[in-house]
């Protein structure tokens, strides 16, 4: 039975929530109608009662609200209630002037509340207006104005703090988005409260004007139209006007108080009662001193003894109870037993940050927004750039200080192991000669950490001189961010985990669910797909076009399971992407090739082992191939082109593995990986001497 009643009530509440927008619209129409259409006395009684009830409800909601955003509709509600009160004033005034009566509620406030004495009523009304207009309204308006300005001023700092927590891995993207939305809502709320507080002030002024106009209008109507004597007209209409003023001003005072509570609880973490009790009773000495003062006042002749004695005893009792509780909490009944750390606590020590940047104490300012450092924002941009360029979801990068390294040194770690480091000098600039500099510079010679280029640290005063001389000039933070970006590119394959691969599969599944369902786990495992993606990233091939990659895998996976062979098929499917990646601005792919004898030597050197296909060559042959390749790479780089080697598909991956350590940035493409119709220009060829080919079992023709 009880369950049925609860279900019925829940259903009724859902109906009210569903049609709440309609109810608000109907209420707005009623308010406008009240200003135009005369209202019967019983209708006015109902609406006046509703006004008082609504005001008390809003006040109690404000008292029990723990933070302002829990009552974010308050500014709009303040406007609606103000308009409602003004409409009630107009309706009540119309009834008073037309009928010399305004219903039971107005009569009750005019007779019972002020004892039927219109002078007392006027005095009480004036006091209420003074309290509301001078005390509450002025204070509320000032607090709302300051809160709005401070909230807007604090927005950039809060946004940067959210970005810092996101980059440090303390929160995820969803939590960061929620906090940003909360900051926006908070700014909107205090901005609205700043304007809404003017409604309260205007309402108080309107109340004073209306009571004066009503008294004068009632006096004229009573004497001129109803032929009442002066005293009777004054008493009748003044009492009714005071009743109307009180019955609308008391709810207005409650709403003003609620407004003050909403804008003054910015630092509150609990409801008003809990905060006040907790903070007042947290200082028992203050209660004891107050009790002593009340007890002393009892001894003074002429002072009422009973009230002050009750106050002294009450405060003393509260102080005693609080003291006993504090004593019990401060002295434990028995010595607590030291509990050993549980395995769950120790597991926190096993968590390793995927990527971490450690800063010496001299570089902390680069990451501190308060000192103008925007390192955290730049790192966020690097992660976004990695997603766009490589299709790699770089995990949050934790930035922390390390007092054990040099002041201006930084270290980049991958899963707790250092993979790169550098040294920069905040306040100085790094100048690099791109080959067109016309004059030397004085400064500290160094090496650019990302690409190993010679550079010079110069002062800010030398910037114009360096730029005029043809040097490329960058600041310390840009040097560090460029190094971090290059490290992420270099180690992209190591950064990609199975969890990241699963995230990519989830994205692909939203676009091509049938493709992902066919491929995983029917044809390949998640680990196989991860290995293929790692192979692509290791050669700086973007995996952003995940759909094309999965399509290529699905085509050959029924017959091929080797991740290395699968990678070769995927590269062929990405031929347009690879061609566009290495095209010069004029649309030509400039390459050097391998002599057919070199390709034959490599092909015949492939051996099948338990670990897969391996390349086995004579050391002298390897040395000569590497030397010839190095010469071609340096030659193309000197010409201003990205070094690219073009070879046959059957030996591409073996040649790549051979030269990987010597030239990690060399792009090795096969003929099948060029888009149809792509422009091609050959700038050189890797060849072997006759002696080398004879040692390998070949003779030149």
Order of alpha helices (4+ residues) and beta strands (2+ residues): alpha-alpha-alpha-alpha-alpha-alpha-alpha-alpha-alpha-alpha-alpha-alpha-alpha-beta-alpha-beta-beta-beta-beta-beta-beta-alpha-beta-alpha-alpha-alpha-alpha-alpha-alpha-alpha-alpha-beta-alpha-beta-beta-alpha-beta-alpha-beta-beta-alpha
